[in-house]
């Protein structure tokens, strides 16, 4: 694996409060990485540290380029970075064309070459007809695309996206995700995309970095992280599953409120927490598995899910039984054990 | 905020604020020890004068609150056609300096005022100068000066309240109106939301009424600030300032309360503003009445006194007074041209530095002149420049620099280093000014002294307003410009300028009005060979014909309003 972006022991304090505590991870060059974390986990701070916009310590490297080494820091504009800010940070006085020309001129690209690059970039993002408009005269989606054009027009090697879909409505989210994916594949830049939406992360990411309370708590290929979350915190970040208490025996089988099940993930013995996802549960014939009460039925457009009461914990599975009815459920596959449980 | 920027800010504040006050304190300690103060205090009845001042300030605040609530009802809670114009008219009393208000009201309620004469005919004698009958009370209550000052200052209460009420959160109002009638819900929400703005305005009016000199001087009201001026000009400069100590303490308390109130004013978390209903005819009538009484009556009185324009030929009061004061117009223009660029430049620099990082105690130092009566700032500057070549003043410069360095932010080591550097720079500058003879030149001629006075008085206010603008600069926009490698000029053009230019225009207008209408400190600081229109008016009251004084007041108001309107038009043109 060719390491593109590597950051090690990044510590950042703002107003005498430590926001990042020795955060470390590495992202393969040219890959699309998502940083997933709850609000206040330090995701945006990490992005700003990588961009050199706020002071930090630690080591940050992208390919052969050393961005930060201890307290030695490369100036932000020399890092070859594009940044899509959460609130966009557009310049209200400038037209779309002027936005891009300002960036290109600052990067030393002038005259006809800059003009051509600007025209091409705007056309790629469907903004050619709006090149003389200012941000105030554009819709939310157009502003979003203009911000993306500004971030990529100078062909950055590293693209940082700070919650790029947080300001768009549900209907446009998919459109923006597709746009991001296509653009990033085309430019070949390494992408670091901050989000708190696990669905968005799984849809886009080759590589996933999970953050909690200023630390990187797990990283790896998105599929690996999904299959084996390393802690309850990560499991909760990944969403759509329920944390169920189990007792794992020496044979790898666990006693759980869902019966005796084979578990995967960490090789923990004794009391532990396991992550049970809807795909781990299936309806069974009466007498096969365990009987559970349906709390409510959730209509989800294409199908239905049921919310079941599993020893006080809500678990979801596919099915359309009415609330209050009793169904027999058994476990299929191997729910991952995520963390030992103190008794 | 960079190290150099912080030290520069500390140096400016040390020389402009701390050093003059330290020189004043040193001289004040001298007069306390040598018995001069005993002589001053022996027949002064300082307690009575102070009590009079407090009663006057309280009554002024009460009058101003009543006037303000009248206009707030129409312009804050309801929608009025031509709202921009009404709000601009509401600024008129602030643009008319208090001494012109006083001159105008003496034409209405003075010895020979038209209303006084009419009331006397009806058997109800009234005079703006006279106190209420307060037999048995230690102090006297003067409703006349209180009314004049209230007419001048009430927009300070009304404007923040109007701005707050126009942004009254729609949803918090709607939530309440689901459980109680709408009118009551509106009243309750308005009361809660506007309270900080109301108290901020009250405190500002109280503090100003306590230290405003021209009104009490022209109406012969026996209050402490008048005695301070008398002692300063007739007995001893430093003794006058020591006598102002109770006023200083009151003003410091008021400023502390103001900054607290300002914080709660800024703290509001607001959603979408409530759509306002059209104002009722009675609310509009109330608004018109307040504006007519506070601005219309004095202006019409002045115009009436000044007499008609001699359009057909001959000489009118305007022509004759303009011929006599043409030099004062030129000098005033020159003084303002001297003052405005440094005021705006320093405001912008200080605001940028303060918005970028913490400045620690420097913020308090910068706020200090807001709390001081202008006369004290004037005396402090005068004494400081006069003592520029003395060793004790150099020591004050050293101490001022050290204090400014010590109260800035950082570890103890950084603070001591900062104190050392700023003290050294302050002393070197002080010494340079003294040795080069520049201090002597400043003291005896040139426009520098009044300009320094205006800077010391108004820089804190202008810088605070600019800081709010700088805090609203889009950080992401700035960072995007930084990341692209744009130079500092481009960064300023694309990210800062759009966010601050509106406030800069407002601060330019405010700074111009403040400097143009300042009298209390300028009376002391104006050097021989220079004339200032407000000082000229103040002096002319005593020996010139009433018609010519009124004509000059009208001309000065026009001269104040013209640049304000030009600036507004320029700002509008830029926005378009």
HADDOCK unambig.tbl for C-alpha pairs under 7 A between the chains (distance, minus, plus):
assign (segid A and resid 53 and name CA) (segid B and resid 479 and name CA) 6.83 0.50 0.50
assign (segid A and resid 76 and name CA) (segid B and resid 482 and name CA) 6.78 0.50 0.50
assign (segid A and resid 76 and name CA) (segid B and resid 483 and name CA) 5.20 0.50 0.50
assign (segid A and resid 77 and name CA) (segid B and resid 482 and name CA) 6.28 0.50 0.50
assign (segid A and resid 77 and name CA) (segid B and resid 483 and name CA) 4.35 0.50 0.50
assign (segid A and resid 77 and name CA) (segid B and resid 484 and name CA) 5.44 0.50 0.50
assign (segid A and resid 77 and name CA) (segid B and resid 485 and name CA) 4.54 0.50 0.50
assign (segid A and resid 85 and name CA) (segid B and resid 476 and name CA) 6.23 0.50 0.50
assign (segid A and resid 88 and name CA) (segid B and resid 476 and name CA) 6.83 0.50 0.50
assign (segid A and resid 89 and name CA) (segid B and resid 474 and name CA) 6.33 0.50 0.50
assign (segid A and resid 89 and name CA) (segid B and resid 476 and name CA) 4.33 0.50 0.50
assign (segid A and resid 89 and name CA) (segid B and resid 477 and name CA) 3.85 0.50 0.50
assign (segid A and resid 89 and name CA) (segid B and resid 480 and name CA) 6.88 0.50 0.50
assign (segid A and resid 90 and name CA) (segid B and resid 477 and name CA) 5.56 0.50 0.50
assign (segid A and resid 91 and name CA) (segid B and resid 477 and name CA) 6.12 0.50 0.50
assign (segid A and resid 91 and name CA) (segid B and resid 494 and name CA) 5.55 0.50 0.50
assign (segid A and resid 91 and name CA) (segid B and resid 495 and name CA) 5.84 0.50 0.50
assign (segid A and resid 92 and name CA) (segid B and resid 498 and name CA) 6.89 0.50 0.50
assign (segid A and resid 93 and name CA) (segid B and resid 494 and name CA) 6.53 0.50 0.50
assign (segid A and resid 93 and name CA) (segid B and resid 498 and name CA) 6.56 0.50 0.50
assign (segid A and resid 103 and name CA) (segid B and resid 484 and name CA) 5.29 0.50 0.50
assign (segid A and resid 106 and name CA) (segid B and resid 484 and name CA) 6.23 0.50 0.50
assign (segid A and resid 106 and name CA) (segid B and resid 485 and name CA) 5.38 0.50 0.50
assign (segid A and resid 106 and name CA) (segid B and resid 486 and name CA) 5.06 0.50 0.50
assign (segid A and resid 107 and name CA) (segid B and resid 484 and name CA) 6.84 0.50 0.50
assign (segid A and resid 107 and name CA) (segid B and resid 485 and name CA) 6.65 0.50 0.50
